[in-house]
Amino acid sequence: MSVFSDIAAICHPMPSPGDVPDDTYSDVCESIHSRREEMIQNLEAAAYADSEENEPLLSAIGMARYRKEQAEAEIRRLVAYGREFTRPRPYVLADLAGAAGLSISGARITYGRMEVAAVEQALGRPPRERSAT
């Protein structure tokens, strides 16, 4: 095994029998195998293009960090939607906090003007309070 296949196996672990329904287990494993192969090819291509600049483990960590940051930004936008755009009233902070894995005070401050503006742009409509005026 190479460092590339090791990294792909860590990033895309195979499920144990029973983790997924029996009738989809082989499809799930095939999908994971395909994702592993794609990752191996991407890591190899990047490493061979510039081996000093693209160290495979550090690149994989950087990619995982990027995905984490994107997921966190998505959560902030979704909480902003739940608080500022839903009608006739906002979602309860406790419910949003529970879904997002935050405390109630964390859910209250997890988004700001930038997230509200991003949701407004995505939906093409203003938040609840401004739409009533």
Disulfide bonds with the S-S distance in Angstrom:
none
